[in-house]
């Protein structure tokens, strides 16, 4: 988690990566949905999107990885929290899984 100073306050910034097979469509959609969900839940988050290969090689530099449930096994051995999504468009599922993961704010 990255910490930034703003007006004397320490803000914990989650580093999040959204991954899909090609890094184009689905990961961009996940990123846009996550921006809304994290904001609604009161998190500060930097969210990036990329393909699963790049995400796997970079995962240890992130706090959280979001991907399709079918890709979760790709991230075995990473220190990041890996969250698999059944429905990549569901903000309700994202909210539920973020809350269940008990991520630091």
C-alpha positions in Angstrom: 0.0 0.0 0.0 1.4 3.4 -1.0 1.1 6.2 1.5 0.9 9.8 0.4 1.0 13.0 2.3 -1.9 15.5 1.8 -2.2 18.5 4.0 -0.3 16.8 6.8 -2.5 13.7 6.7 -1.2 10.2 5.8 -3.5 8.6 3.2 -3.2 4.9 2.5 -3.6 4.3 -1.2 -4.4 0.8 -2.3 -2.6 -0.2 -5.5 -5.0 -2.3 -7.6 -4.6 -4.0 -10.9 -7.5 -5.3 -13.1 -6.5 -8.1 -15.4 -8.1 -9.8 -18.4 -6.9 -12.0 -21.2 -5.9 -9.3 -23.6 -5.8 -6.2 -21.3 -8.1 -4.2 -23.5 -11.9 -4.5 -23.0 -12.7 -6.4 -19.9 -9.9 -5.0 -17.7 -10.9 -1.5 -18.7 -14.5 -2.1 -17.7 -13.4 -3.7 -14.4 -11.2 -0.6 -13.8 -14.1 1.8 -14.4 -16.4 -0.1 -12.2 -13.8 -0.5 -9.4 -13.2 3.3 -9.4 -16.9 3.8 -8.5 -17.0 1.0 -6.0 -13.8 1.9 -4.1 -14.9 5.6 -4.0 -18.4 4.6 -2.7 -16.7 2.4 0.0 -14.4 5.2 1.1 -11.1 3.8 -0.2 -8.3 5.7 -1.9 -7.1 3.5 -4.7 -4.8 3.7 -7.8 -6.3 1.3 -10.3 -4.5 0.1 -13.4 -5.6 -2.4 -16.1 -3.6 -4.8 -18.2 -3.5 -8.3 -19.6 -3.1 -11.4 -17.4 0.6 -12.0 -18.4 1.7 -8.5 -17.4 -0.5 -8.6 -14.3 1.1 -11.8 -13.2 4.6 -10.4 -13.5 3.6 -7.2 -11.7 1.3 -8.7 -9.1 3.8 -8.5 -6.2 3.9 -4.7 -6.7 0.2 -4.4 -6.0 -2.1 -4.8 -3.0 -5.0 -6.3 -4.9 -5.6 -8.1 -8.2 -9.1 -8.3 -9.8 -9.7 -10.8 -12.6 -12.3 -13.3 -13.9 -12.7 -16.2 -11.5 -11.3 -18.4 -14.3 -7.9 -16.5 -14.1 -7.5 -16.6 -10.3 -5.2 -19.6 -10.4 -2.8 -17.7 -12.6 -1.8 -15.6 -9.6 -0.9 -18.4 -7.2 2.1 -17.5 -5.1 1.7 -13.7 -5.3 1.6 -11.6 -2.2 -1.4 -9.6 -3.5 -4.9 -10.3 -2.5 -6.5 -11.9 -5.6 -10.2 -11.4 -6.1 -12.0 -13.4 -8.8 -15.2 -12.0 -10.3 -18.1 -14.1 -11.8 -19.7 -11.1 -13.4 -17.2 -8.5 -14.5 -20.0 -5.9 -14.8 -21.5 -6.3 -11.3 -20.7 -3.5 -8.9 -22.7 -5.4 -6.3 -20.3 -8.4 -6.6 -17.3 -6.1 -6.4 -18.6 -4.4 -3.3 -19.4 -7.7 -1.6 -15.9 -9.1 -2.4 -14.1 -6.0 -1.4 -15.9 -5.9 1.9 -15.3 -9.6 2.5 -11.5 -9.2 1.8 -11.3 -6.7 4.7 -8.8 -4.5 2.8 -7.2 -1.8 4.8 -8.5 1.8 4.4 
